[in-house]
Amino acid sequence: MGKDSHLVAYAILSGKPIVVNQLDLIPKRMKVYGFWMYLPQYLPKLKSAVQKSAKLAHQKKLKIPVAAVYPLSAIKEAVAHTLKGEKVLLDFRS
């Protein structure tokens, strides 16, 4: 991460705490935030944000990279893959 960057933690897939190297945090003036969209201050904005995001995705202006697509029979592998921090999809047709 670069100078004056912001790290936003918004998921707890592994259940483990995040580790931030002080050599990044201090000299780069990096800031770390936790985010949970269901906090009371965000709830009034949630519906609008979802609608705007869906519109941008439909217009192909919002890039949502998918690392892999798994058949439902490989659900354990798909979940393990998400623990790497990548997005995967399940194919229910197979």
N, CA, C and O atoms as a GROMACS GRO file, in nm:
protein
  376
    1MET      N    1   0.085  -0.118   0.000
    1MET     CA    2   0.000   0.000   0.000
    1MET      C    3   0.089   0.124   0.000
    1MET      O    4   0.200   0.124   0.053
    2GLY      N    5   0.036   0.228  -0.061
    2GLY     CA    6   0.114   0.349  -0.077
    2GLY      C    7   0.101   0.446   0.040
    2GLY      O    8   0.030   0.420   0.137
    3LYS      N    9   0.171   0.555   0.028
    3LYS     CA   10   0.171   0.660   0.130
    3LYS      C   11   0.030   0.719   0.144
    3LYS      O   12  -0.040   0.739   0.045
    4ASP      N   13  -0.011   0.745   0.268
    4ASP     CA   14  -0.142   0.802   0.301
    4ASP      C   15  -0.257   0.713   0.254
    4ASP      O   16  -0.365   0.763   0.221
    5SER      N   17  -0.236   0.581   0.250
    5SER     CA   18  -0.340   0.489   0.205
    5SER      C   19  -0.434   0.451   0.319
    5SER      O   20  -0.406   0.475   0.436
    6HIS      N   21  -0.546   0.393   0.282
    6HIS     CA   22  -0.649   0.349   0.376
    6HIS      C   23  -0.676   0.201   0.354
    6HIS      O   24  -0.703   0.158   0.242
    7LEU      N   25  -0.669   0.125   0.462
    7LEU     CA   26  -0.703  -0.017   0.458
    7LEU      C   27  -0.838  -0.033   0.527
    7LEU      O   28  -0.852   0.002   0.644
    8VAL      N   29  -0.936  -0.086   0.455
    8VAL     CA   30  -1.070  -0.103   0.510
    8VAL      C   31  -1.097  -0.253   0.522
    8VAL      O   32  -1.099  -0.324   0.422
    9ALA      N   33  -1.117  -0.299   0.644
    9ALA     CA   34  -1.150  -0.439   0.669
    9ALA      C   35  -1.302  -0.450   0.679
    9ALA      O   36  -1.364  -0.387   0.764
   10TYR      N   37  -1.361  -0.532   0.591
   10TYR     CA   38  -1.506  -0.543   0.591
   10TYR      C   39  -1.554  -0.688   0.589
   10TYR      O   40  -1.673  -0.713   0.569
   11ALA      N   41  -1.465  -0.782   0.610
   11ALA     CA   42  -1.506  -0.922   0.613
   11ALA      C   43  -1.420  -0.998   0.713
   11ALA      O   44  -1.305  -0.961   0.740
   12ILE      N   45  -1.477  -1.103   0.767
   12ILE     CA   46  -1.406  -1.184   0.866
   12ILE      C   47  -1.418  -1.330   0.826
   12ILE      O   48  -1.465  -1.412   0.906
   13LEU      N   49  -1.378  -1.364   0.704
   13LEU     CA   50  -1.394  -1.501   0.655
   13LEU      C   51  -1.313  -1.602   0.736
   13LEU      O   52  -1.361  -1.711   0.765
   14SER      N   53  -1.191  -1.566   0.771
   14SER     CA   54  -1.106  -1.662   0.841
   14SER      C   55  -1.132  -1.664   0.991
   14SER      O   56  -1.098  -1.761   1.058
   15GLY      N   57  -1.193  -1.558   1.043
   15GLY     CA   58  -1.213  -1.548   1.188
   15GLY      C   59  -1.086  -1.505   1.261
   15GLY      O   60  -1.086  -1.495   1.384
   16LYS      N   61  -0.980  -1.479   1.188
   16LYS     CA   62  -0.853  -1.440   1.248
   16LYS      C   63  -0.836  -1.289   1.236
   16LYS      O   64  -0.888  -1.228   1.143
   17PRO      N   65  -0.763  -1.228   1.330
   17PRO     CA   66  -0.741  -1.083   1.321
   17PRO      C   67  -0.650  -1.049   1.203
   17PRO      O   68  -0.568  -1.131   1.160
   18ILE      N   69  -0.664  -0.927   1.151
   18ILE     CA   70  -0.574  -0.883   1.045
   18ILE      C   71  -0.441  -0.845   1.108
   18ILE      O   72  -0.435  -0.805   1.224
   19VAL      N   73  -0.336  -0.857   1.031
   19VAL     CA   74  -0.202  -0.820   1.078
   19VAL      C   75  -0.153  -0.707   0.990
   19VAL      O   76  -0.150  -0.718   0.868
   20VAL      N   77  -0.114  -0.598   1.054
   20VAL     CA   78  -0.063  -0.482   0.981
   20VAL      C   79   0.080  -0.457   1.027
   20VAL      O   80   0.106  -0.441   1.146
   21ASN      N   81   0.170  -0.453   0.933
   21ASN     CA   82   0.310  -0.430   0.962
   21ASN      C   83   0.332  -0.284   1.000
   21ASN      O   84   0.293  -0.194   0.925
   22GLN      N   85   0.393  -0.260   1.114
   22GLN     CA   86   0.418  -0.122   1.158
   22GLN      C   87   0.507  -0.047   1.062
   22GLN      O   88   0.502   0.076   1.056
   23LEU      N   89   0.590  -0.119   0.984
   23LEU     CA   90   0.676  -0.052   0.886
   23LEU      C   91   0.592   0.006   0.771
   23LEU      O   92   0.638   0.096   0.702
   24ASP      N   93   0.472  -0.045   0.751
   24ASP     CA   94   0.379   0.015   0.655
   24ASP      C   95   0.295   0.123   0.723
   24ASP      O   96   0.272   0.230   0.668
   25LEU      N   97   0.251   0.092   0.842
   25LEU     CA   98   0.158   0.178   0.914
   25LEU      C   99   0.218   0.316   0.948
   25LEU      O  100   0.155   0.418   0.922
   26ILE      N  101   0.335   0.318   1.003
   26ILE     CA  102   0.393   0.443   1.056
   26ILE      C  103   0.456   0.530   0.948
   26ILE      O  104   0.410   0.643   0.928
   27PRO      N  105   0.559   0.484   0.876
   27PRO     CA  106   0.622   0.576   0.780
   27PRO      C  107   0.532   0.613   0.662
   27PRO      O  108   0.545   0.722   0.606
   28LYS      N  109   0.441   0.524   0.625
   28LYS     CA  110   0.353   0.554   0.511
   28LYS      C  111   0.226   0.627   0.554
   28LYS      O  112   0.144   0.663   0.470
   29ARG      N  113   0.210   0.649   0.684
   29ARG     CA  114   0.090   0.716   0.740
   29ARG      C  115  -0.038   0.644   0.696
   29ARG      O  116  -0.139   0.707   0.666
   30MET      N  117  -0.030   0.513   0.694
   30MET     CA  118  -0.144   0.430   0.655
   30MET      C  119  -0.249   0.431   0.765
   30MET      O  120  -0.215   0.433   0.884
   31LYS      N  121  -0.376   0.430   0.728
   31LYS     CA  122  -0.486   0.428   0.824
   31LYS      C  123  -0.565   0.299   0.805
   31LYS      O  124  -0.588   0.255   0.692
   32VAL      N  125  -0.607   0.239   0.915
   32VAL     CA  126  -0.680   0.112   0.912
   32VAL      C  127  -0.819   0.136   0.971
   32VAL      O  128  -0.833   0.194   1.079
   33TYR      N  129  -0.921   0.089   0.900
   33TYR     CA  130  -1.059   0.107   0.942
   33TYR      C  131  -1.133  -0.027   0.937
   33TYR      O  132  -1.102  -0.113   0.855
   34GLY      N  133  -1.227  -0.042   1.025
   34GLY     CA  134  -1.320  -0.153   1.017
   34GLY      C  135  -1.452  -0.099   0.964
   34GLY      O  136  -1.490   0.014   0.994
   35PHE      N  137  -1.521  -0.179   0.885
   35PHE     CA  138  -1.648  -0.134   0.826
   35PHE      C  139  -1.750  -0.245   0.834
   35PHE      O  140  -1.721  -0.360   0.800
   36TRP      N  141  -1.869  -0.211   0.879
   36TRP     CA  142  -1.981  -0.304   0.880
   36TRP      C  143  -2.102  -0.228   0.830
   36TRP      O  144  -2.147  -0.133   0.895
   37MET      N  145  -2.157  -0.268   0.716
   37MET     CA  146  -2.261  -0.189   0.650
   37MET      C  147  -2.393  -0.186   0.725
   37MET      O  148  -2.481  -0.106   0.691
   38TYR      N  149  -2.410  -0.270   0.825
   38TYR     CA  150  -2.536  -0.272   0.898
   38TYR      C  151  -2.536  -0.184   1.024
   38TYR      O  152  -2.627  -0.193   1.105
   39LEU      N  153  -2.434  -0.101   1.039
   39LEU     CA  154  -2.436  -0.005   1.150
   39LEU      C  155  -2.545   0.099   1.123
   39LEU      O  156  -2.573   0.131   1.008
   40PRO      N  157  -2.608   0.150   1.228
   40PRO     CA  158  -2.722   0.242   1.210
   40PRO      C  159  -2.694   0.361   1.118
   40PRO      O  160  -2.785   0.405   1.047
   41GLN      N  161  -2.573   0.414   1.118
   41GLN     CA  162  -2.545   0.532   1.035
   41GLN      C  163  -2.541   0.498   0.886
   41GLN      O  164  -2.553   0.588   0.802
   42TYR      N  165  -2.523   0.370   0.850
   42TYR     CA  166  -2.517   0.331   0.709
   42TYR      C  167  -2.650   0.278   0.655
   42TYR      O  168  -2.673   0.281   0.534
   43LEU      N  169  -2.738   0.232   0.741
   43LEU     CA  170  -2.862   0.170   0.696
   43LEU      C  171  -2.946   0.258   0.604
   43LEU      O  172  -2.997   0.207   0.504
   44PRO      N  173  -2.962   0.388   0.632
   44PRO     CA  174  -3.042   0.471   0.540
   44PRO      C  175  -2.983   0.481   0.399
   44PRO      O  176  -3.055   0.508   0.304
   45LYS      N  177  -2.852   0.459   0.386
   45LYS     CA  178  -2.785   0.472   0.257
   45LYS      C  179  -2.772   0.339   0.183
   45LYS      O  180  -2.735   0.337   0.066
   46LEU      N  181  -2.802   0.229   0.250
   46LEU     CA  182  -2.775   0.096   0.195
   46LEU      C  183  -2.854   0.067   0.068
   46LEU      O  184  -2.796   0.020  -0.030
   47LYS      N  185  -2.984   0.092   0.068
   47LYS     CA  186  -3.066   0.061  -0.049
   47LYS      C  187  -3.018   0.138  -0.172
   47LYS      O  188  -3.005   0.080  -0.280
   48SER      N  189  -2.991   0.266  -0.156
   48SER     CA  190  -2.943   0.349  -0.267
   48SER      C  191  -2.808   0.300  -0.318
   48SER      O  192  -2.786   0.295  -0.439
   49ALA      N  193  -2.718   0.263  -0.227
   49ALA     CA  194  -2.585   0.217  -0.267
   49ALA      C  195  -2.595   0.086  -0.346
   49ALA      O  196  -2.523   0.069  -0.445
   50VAL      N  197  -2.681  -0.004  -0.304
   50VAL     CA  198  -2.700  -0.131  -0.376
   50VAL      C  199  -2.757  -0.105  -0.514
   50VAL      O  200  -2.713  -0.166  -0.612
   51GLN      N  201  -2.854  -0.015  -0.523
   51GLN     CA  202  -2.914   0.018  -0.653
   51GLN      C  203  -2.811   0.080  -0.748
   51GLN      O  204  -2.804   0.044  -0.865
   52LYS      N  205  -2.730   0.173  -0.696
   52LYS     CA  206  -2.627   0.237  -0.780
   52LYS      C  207  -2.522   0.136  -0.824
   52LYS      O  208  -2.478   0.138  -0.939
   53SER      N  209  -2.483   0.047  -0.734
   53SER     CA  210  -2.383  -0.055  -0.767
   53SER      C  211  -2.435  -0.150  -0.874
   53SER      O  212  -2.363  -0.185  -0.967
   54ALA      N  213  -2.560  -0.192  -0.860
   54ALA     CA  214  -2.621  -0.281  -0.959
   54ALA      C  215  -2.628  -0.214  -1.096
   54ALA      O  216  -2.601  -0.278  -1.197
   55LYS      N  217  -2.663  -0.087  -1.098
   55LYS     CA  218  -2.670  -0.014  -1.225
   55LYS      C  219  -2.532  -0.004  -1.290
   55LYS      O  220  -2.518  -0.025  -1.411
   56LEU      N  221  -2.429   0.028  -1.211
   56LEU     CA  222  -2.293   0.037  -1.264
   56LEU      C  223  -2.244  -0.098  -1.314
   56LEU      O  224  -2.178  -0.105  -1.418
   57ALA      N  225  -2.276  -0.205  -1.243
   57ALA     CA  226  -2.236  -0.339  -1.286
   57ALA      C  227  -2.306  -0.374  -1.416
   57ALA      O  228  -2.243  -0.431  -1.506
   58HIS      N  229  -2.434  -0.342  -1.428
   58HIS     CA  230  -2.510  -0.369  -1.551
   58HIS      C  231  -2.452  -0.291  -1.669
   58HIS      O  232  -2.449  -0.342  -1.782
   59GLN      N  233  -2.407  -0.169  -1.644
   59GLN     CA  234  -2.348  -0.085  -1.750
   59GLN      C  235  -2.201  -0.122  -1.777
   59GLN      O  236  -2.136  -0.060  -1.861
   60LYS      N  237  -2.151  -0.222  -1.705
   60LYS     CA  238  -2.012  -0.268  -1.718
   60LYS      C  239  -1.912  -0.158  -1.680
   60LYS      O  240  -1.800  -0.155  -1.731
   61LYS      N  241  -1.953  -0.068  -1.592
   61LYS     CA  242  -1.865   0.038  -1.543
   61LYS      C  243  -1.803  -0.002  -1.409
   61LYS      O  244  -1.710   0.063  -1.361
   62LEU      N  245  -1.854  -0.107  -1.351
   62LEU     CA  246  -1.804  -0.156  -1.224
   62LEU      C  247  -1.745  -0.294  -1.250
   62LEU      O  248  -1.816  -0.386  -1.290
   63LYS      N  249  -1.617  -0.308  -1.228
   63LYS     CA  250  -1.548  -0.433  -1.253
   63LYS      C  251  -1.554  -0.520  -1.126
   63LYS      O  252  -1.513  -0.477  -1.018
   64ILE      N  253  -1.604  -0.639  -1.141
   64ILE     CA  254  -1.613  -0.734  -1.030
   64ILE      C  255  -1.540  -0.861  -1.073
   64ILE      O  256  -1.603  -0.952  -1.126
   65PRO      N  257  -1.409  -0.868  -1.050
   65PRO     CA  258  -1.333  -0.982  -1.098
   65PRO      C  259  -1.371  -1.112  -1.027
   65PRO      O  260  -1.389  -1.115  -0.905
   66VAL      N  261  -1.384  -1.218  -1.105
   66VAL     CA  262  -1.416  -1.350  -1.053
   66VAL      C  263  -1.295  -1.438  -1.076
   66VAL      O  264  -1.250  -1.453  -1.190
   67ALA      N  265  -1.244  -1.497  -0.970
   67ALA     CA  266  -1.123  -1.579  -0.979
   67ALA      C  267  -1.152  -1.717  -1.037
   67ALA      O  268  -1.070  -1.773  -1.110
   68ALA      N  269  -1.271  -1.773  -1.005
   68ALA     CA  270  -1.302  -1.908  -1.052
   68ALA      C  271  -1.452  -1.934  -1.040
   68ALA      O  272  -1.522  -1.867  -0.964
   69VAL      N  273  -1.498  -2.033  -1.116
   69VAL     CA  274  -1.637  -2.079  -1.108
   69VAL      C  275  -1.632  -2.228  -1.072
   69VAL      O  276  -1.561  -2.306  -1.136
   70TYR      N  277  -1.706  -2.266  -0.968
   70TYR     CA  278  -1.706  -2.404  -0.920
   70TYR      C  279  -1.845  -2.465  -0.936
   70TYR      O  280  -1.945  -2.395  -0.921
   71PRO      N  281  -1.851  -2.595  -0.965
   71PRO     CA  282  -1.981  -2.663  -0.962
   71PRO      C  283  -2.023  -2.680  -0.816
   71PRO      O  284  -1.938  -2.679  -0.726
   72LEU      N  285  -2.151  -2.695  -0.792
   72LEU     CA  286  -2.200  -2.710  -0.655
   72LEU      C  287  -2.136  -2.829  -0.584
   72LEU      O  288  -2.119  -2.827  -0.462
   73SER      N  289  -2.101  -2.931  -0.659
   73SER     CA  290  -2.037  -3.049  -0.599
   73SER      C  291  -1.899  -3.018  -0.541
   73SER      O  292  -1.845  -3.097  -0.464
   74ALA      N  293  -1.841  -2.902  -0.577
   74ALA     CA  294  -1.709  -2.862  -0.526
   74ALA      C  295  -1.720  -2.746  -0.428
   74ALA      O  296  -1.632  -2.660  -0.423
   75ILE      N  297  -1.827  -2.744  -0.351
   75ILE     CA  298  -1.852  -2.633  -0.258
   75ILE      C  299  -1.738  -2.617  -0.157
   75ILE      O  300  -1.701  -2.504  -0.124
   76LYS      N  301  -1.682  -2.727  -0.109
   76LYS     CA  302  -1.571  -2.716  -0.011
   76LYS      C  303  -1.450  -2.648  -0.074
   76LYS      O  304  -1.386  -2.564  -0.010
   77GLU      N  305  -1.419  -2.682  -0.198
   77GLU     CA  306  -1.307  -2.619  -0.266
   77GLU      C  307  -1.335  -2.471  -0.292
   77GLU      O  308  -1.246  -2.388  -0.282
   78ALA      N  309  -1.460  -2.439  -0.326
   78ALA     CA  310  -1.498  -2.300  -0.351
   78ALA      C  311  -1.481  -2.215  -0.225
   78ALA      O  312  -1.427  -2.105  -0.229
   79VAL      N  313  -1.528  -2.268  -0.113
   79VAL     CA  314  -1.514  -2.195   0.014
   79VAL      C  315  -1.367  -2.180   0.050
   79VAL      O  316  -1.325  -2.073   0.094
   80ALA      N  317  -1.288  -2.285   0.032
   80ALA     CA  318  -1.144  -2.276   0.060
   80ALA      C  319  -1.079  -2.169  -0.028
   80ALA      O  320  -0.991  -2.097   0.018
   81HIS      N  321  -1.122  -2.160  -0.152
   81HIS     CA  322  -1.067  -2.059  -0.243
   81HIS      C  323  -1.099  -1.918  -0.194
   81HIS      O  324  -1.014  -1.829  -0.203
   82THR      N  325  -1.220  -1.896  -0.143
   82THR     CA  326  -1.256  -1.762  -0.094
   82THR      C  327  -1.168  -1.718   0.022
   82THR      O  328  -1.150  -1.599   0.045
   83LEU      N  329  -1.114  -1.814   0.096
   83LEU     CA  330  -1.028  -1.780   0.209
   83LEU      C  331  -0.896  -1.716   0.163
   83LEU      O  332  -0.823  -1.658   0.244
   84LYS      N  333  -0.866  -1.726   0.035
   84LYS     CA  334  -0.749  -1.658  -0.022
   84LYS      C  335  -0.781  -1.511  -0.049
   84LYS      O  336  -0.692  -1.434  -0.086
   85GLY      N  337  -0.907  -1.472  -0.031
   85GLY     CA  338  -0.946  -1.334  -0.054
   85GLY      C  339  -0.995  -1.307  -0.195
   85GLY      O  340  -1.006  -1.191  -0.236
   86GLU      N  341  -1.024  -1.413  -0.270
   86GLU     CA  342  -1.070  -1.396  -0.407
   86GLU      C  343  -1.218  -1.430  -0.418
   86GLU      O  344  -1.271  -1.507  -0.338
   87LYS      N  345  -1.284  -1.372  -0.517
   87LYS     CA  346  -1.426  -1.396  -0.539
   87LYS      C  347  -1.444  -1.518  -0.629
   87LYS      O  348  -1.379  -1.531  -0.733
   88VAL      N  349  -1.533  -1.606  -0.588
   88VAL     CA  350  -1.566  -1.722  -0.670
   88VAL      C  351  -1.718  -1.729  -0.684
   88VAL      O  352  -1.792  -1.674  -0.604
   89LEU      N  353  -1.761  -1.799  -0.788
   89LEU     CA  354  -1.904  -1.819  -0.813
   89LEU      C  355  -1.933  -1.967  -0.810
   89LEU      O  356  -1.846  -2.050  -0.836
   90LEU      N  357  -2.058  -2.000  -0.776
   90LEU     CA  358  -2.106  -2.139  -0.781
   90LEU      C  359  -2.194  -2.154  -0.904
   90LEU      O  360  -2.279  -2.069  -0.931
   91ASP      N  361  -2.173  -2.262  -0.978
   91ASP     CA  362  -2.254  -2.294  -1.094
   91ASP      C  363  -2.356  -2.399  -1.053
   91ASP      O  364  -2.321  -2.515  -1.030
   92PHE      N  365  -2.482  -2.360  -1.042
   92PHE     CA  366  -2.588  -2.449  -0.997
   92PHE      C  367  -2.644  -2.534  -1.111
   92PHE      O  368  -2.730  -2.619  -1.089
   93ARG      N  369  -2.596  -2.512  -1.231
   93ARG     CA  370  -2.647  -2.588  -1.345
   93ARG      C  371  -2.589  -2.728  -1.352
   93ARG      O  372  -2.646  -2.816  -1.416
   94SER      N  373  -2.478  -2.750  -1.289
   94SER     CA  374  -2.412  -2.881  -1.298
   94SER      C  375  -2.460  -2.976  -1.190
   94SER      O  376  -2.414  -3.090  -1.184
   0.00000   0.00000   0.00000
